[in-house]
Amino acid sequence: MAHPSASPARHPVTLAQLQRIKQWQVAHKASRPLEYQAWDAILTLWVMGWVAWLPALVLDAPWALPLCLLGMAAPRLYLGWRRRAHHAGRLRCDWLDAGG
């Protein structure tokens, strides 16, 4: 059986998972401010990606579409990177269980 972090593309991140991770981040903000800020940046990129794709199409800015797709995928990519680093012992990530 494949490791759960082997293919993050197969496991979309749900809104419930995003909420659980955010709640963990808020609860541990004082002790882990960098993780809190990093997760806020990821969520900001995610929202920007979803909000900007339609204006990029309407305003004929095809160069912006790959950036929008990258923003939309930011939480999944970040979670996959953190899972791999955590399982390899390079980075401790206590909030992974909060994401489901």
C-alpha positions, 0 to 999 in steps of 0.5 A: 500500500502506498504511503499517504503522502506519496501522491498529494494530488489524489487527496484534495484538501477539503474546506473542513481540513483547511478549517481544522488546520487553521483552528490548530494554527490559531490555538498555537499561534503564540508558540508557533508564530512562523507556522501561523504566518506561513499557513495564512500566506498559503490561504491567501494564495489559495483565495487569490487563485480562486478570485483572480482566474475569472478576471484573468480570462475576462481581461485577456491575461493568459499569463496570469492563469498558471499563477491562479492555478498555482494559488488554487493548488497551494494548500495541497502542495504545501501539505504534501511538502510538509507531510514528506518533510515530517515523515522524513524527520526533517521538520516537525509538523504537529498540525498534520493530524488536524488536517485529516 
